[in-house]
């Protein structure tokens, strides 16, 4: 979902201030504050209390956006999904996403063939 921004960059290293992070993932900074208030993300803080986001944080934000916009999952549901992932120690959401992508890839040629006959 998110391409690394540089070779050898630690994805856990917090480097993006909120305005830059919001721009990268195409959301409003207030949205990121709401996600933090809901406990969905936990950005690092500088000594002066400025939020700093890592590549991992951005990846998580993209998952949240994907689940809310594409599947209609509310924030409470997303929080539950993330908690389940942590308890099970598995990347359930990534596996589901990959399965969905594979299913779409299989379905696309069939749908195109069906339109060609009509």
Buried (B, 14 or more C-beta within 10 A) or exposed (E): EBEEEEEEEEEEEBBBBBEBBBEBBEBEBEBBBBBBEEEBBEBBEEEEEEBBBBBBBBBBBBBBBBBBEEEEBEBEEBBEBBEEBEEEEEEEBEEEBEEEEEEEEEEEEEEEEEEEEE
